[in-house]
């Protein structure tokens, strides 16, 4: 499969970009990874979409992680505005006049901010994968999930939240259990290579923009509230999540209910990385949605 890698200038920095497949008459699918700071690596599991969907895949590492610039000495750069500017810069550089967006987790938030605040031209549709439109609802739902954990683990999380100390061994263990239940299990030697690969994660970007963990949005995205703005997204949308996801069915349905032209696909038994756990079914869902729009 044809893969092109390049570094795209972005001000004083650069954005690493990976393009899979040859250009076609169908708009490419531009993938926005989570975190902030998770890197594009896991999206390589979707390379099969090039053939199945008949179009290029374009993925990149956002500023602050992976093979892109990591200006951790300037954490004030790690804001939604910076990452939107990087996305717009990438589209201009690659001349992506027409494109579909697929945003997973924080990447879906980035897509929503981009679409609602900037009304970009040429975005033909958007896939919102295990993401959110409200930081308040996200925190509320995740705290509801915490209540299903053993009391000892709940207590460790409560104490960390009360003291602001997220470094204790008890909290670290409890948070690891929570993330294994609802995000993903640690990679093993049997995991696909993109999940096992050593990466430069964006810890500073994540802490600065989001917070110490998934259920405490204390960073500069803490006031992210876009549910009431979703009716501005007047392009086809596909909402995807799993029953065991950080993106709970209520979070997903809230987005689905407010989007003017949306389909919602819930994957039984899947956690936060639906595309990694049920790759074939995920790809079928994306391809069917694209075909329904384009045919």
N, C-alpha and C positions, 0 to 999 in steps of 0.2 A: 504494500500500500504506500502511495506517495505521501511523504511527510516532509514539510518545509518548516524550519525553525528560523526565527529571526528576532532581533532586538529592535524595537520600535522606539525612536527618540521621544521622550516626554519631558519637556523642559530640561532641567539639569540631570534628568534621570533616564532610565530606559525601561520598557515593558517587554518582557519575554513573551513571545507568541508562537504557538504551534498550530500549523494549518495542515489538515488531513484531507487528502483527495484533490482531484483536479477541479478547476472551475466548471460549472455547468450552467444551464439556463434556469436553474432553480435557485432561489436565494439561499445563501449559506445559513447554517445554524451556529450562532455565536454563543458560547457557553460562559457563564459567569459563576465562578466558584464561591464557596461559602467562606465562613470565618467570622470577620475578616481574618485572612492569613492562612487559609487552608491549602492553597496552591491548586494548580490545575490537575495534578497527578491523577486523581481518581477519575476524572473525566475521560482518561484514555481507555477506560473500560467500554466507552460508547463508540469507539472507532468503527465498529460494525455498522453504525448508522450511515456512514458514507455510502456504502453500497445499498443498504436497505432503503434509505430515504432519497438516494440519488442526488446528493449535494455535498458540498464541502462542510467540514466541521472546523470551527476556529475556536481555540481555547487559549487562555493566557493566564500568567501569574500577575495578580494585581500588585500595585506598588506596596512594598512592605513584606513580601514573602517570595519564596521560590527562587527562580532565576531572574526575577526583576530586581530593580534597585530596592534596597532596604535601608532607608534613611532613619534608622531608629534614634539617631541623635536629634531628629526633628519630629517628635511625635505629634506636634500640632498639625502636621500634614495629613495625619490619618483621620480623615473626615469623609462624609458622604460626598461633599463637594469635590474633593480631590479625586475620588474614585470615579465619579461621574465624568469629570474632565478627562480622566485617563481613557474611559470607555469612548467618549466622543472623539478623542485624539486617535485612538486605534481605528475607529470607523473611517475617519478622514484619510488616514495614512494608507489603509488597505482599500480605499474607495468602495466601501460597503454601502452602496446607495440603497440597496434592498437587503433586508436581513430578518431572520427570526432570532429571538432571544430565548435562551434557556437559563434561568437563574435558580440555583439550588441554595437553600438556606439564606445566608446573608446575600448571596448573589441574586436571589429573588427580590429581596428588599432593594438592592441596587437597581434592578430593572424597574420596580414600582416607582422609586424616586425619579429615575430618569424619564419614565413615561409621563408621570403626573406633573412634575415640576418643569420639564423642559420641552414636552410635546415634540419629540424628534420626528423628522420625516423618514419614511422608508422602512419603518419597523412593521412587518407584515403580520406578526403574531407573537405571543409571548407564552412561554411555559414556566409556570410558577411551581417549583418542585420543593416540597418540604420547607416552605417559607412562611412568612407572616406579614400581616398588614398592621399589626398593633403590638408594640412592646409591652403594653399593660396586659393585654389578653394573653400573650405568650408567657409572661411571668406568672400570671394567675393560673394558667393551665399546668405549667410545669410544677408549681407548688402543689397543685392538686395531685399530680403524679407522685410527688415525694411522699404524700400521705399513705401511699400503698407500700412504702418501704418499711423494713423492721424499725422499731422504735429507736434502737440504738443509733441507727444511721440517720434517722430524722433528727435526733437530738444533736448529733455532730454537725449537721447542716444548720440547724437553728442557732447553735452556739457561734458558728462561724459568721452567720449573718448578724447576730447581735453584737459581736465584738469587732467585726471587720477583719478578723484574722482568718485567712483562707489557706494557711500554711500548715495547720496541725495534721499529724498523721491520721487522726480519726476522721477529720473532714475529707482529706485526700482519698481515703479508702471509700467513704460514703459517696463522694462525687464520682469516683471511678465506677462504682456499682451502678449509679444512676445513668451514667453515660453508656455503659455496656447494655443496659436495659433498653434505652431509647435512642441512642445515637449509633454506635457501632462497637463491636468487640475489638480488642487489640488484634493487630495483624499477626498471623502465624506463618510458618514456612510454607503452608499450603495456600495462603492467600494469593490472589493475583498479583503479579509483579508491581503494578502501579501502586498498590496498597502497601507493599512491603518496602518500597524504595525509600531510602533516606531522603528527607526533604528539609528545606530551610523554612520552617513554619514561622508565621508572623505573630509571635507571642506579644510583642509590644503593640502591634496594630490591633490585635484582638482586645487586649486589656484597655487600650486607649479608647477604642470606638465602642466596644460592647461592655466589657466588665470582667470580673473574676471567673464567671461560669455562665452557663446558659440561662439560668433562672434568675440572675441578678443583673439586669441591664443598668449599669451604673456609669457607663462611658458616655461619650458625646452622642450616641444614638438612643439614649434612654427616653427621649421624647418623640421617638419615631411613632407616629400615629397617622396611618394612611387609609384606614377603612372607609371613612367618609369621602375620600377622594378617588376611590377605585372606579366610580362611575365615569371618570374622565378617560379611562382606558377603553376606547371604542374600537379595539381590534380584537380578533379572536384570541382567547386565552384558554390554556389548559392548566388546571390545578391538579397536582399529584401529591399524595402523601401515603403513609402507611398507618396501619392500626396501632402500631407500637411506637410511632414516630414522636420526636419532640414536637413536630407539627401535628398536634392532635386533630382528630376529625372536626372538633369545634373550630379550631383555628382555620382549617381548610375550608369548612363550610361557610365561615364568615366571609372569606374572600370570594368564594363562589357566589354567595348571595348578593354581593355588591358589584360584581363585574357584569357589565351589560351583555357580554357575548362569551360565555364560558362553558367549558365542560369540566367535570370533576371525576377523577379516577382514584379510588381508594384501594390500596394493595393490602390484602389480608396478611398479617404476620410480619410486615416489613417495618424496619426502623428508619432512621433519618436518611440513610443512603439507599433509598429504594432501588436506584439504578445499579447498585453494587450487589444487592441481595437477590434481586429478581430481574436480571439484566435483559433477558430475552423478552419477558412480558413488558418491561418498561419500554424497550425499543419498539415493540409492536404498537403500544399505545401511542407513542410519539408519531410513528409512521402513519397510523390510521388517522390521527388528528390532522397531520399535514396533508394527507390525501383528500380528506373531507373538505379542507379549505381550498385546495388548489384545483380540484376536479369538478 
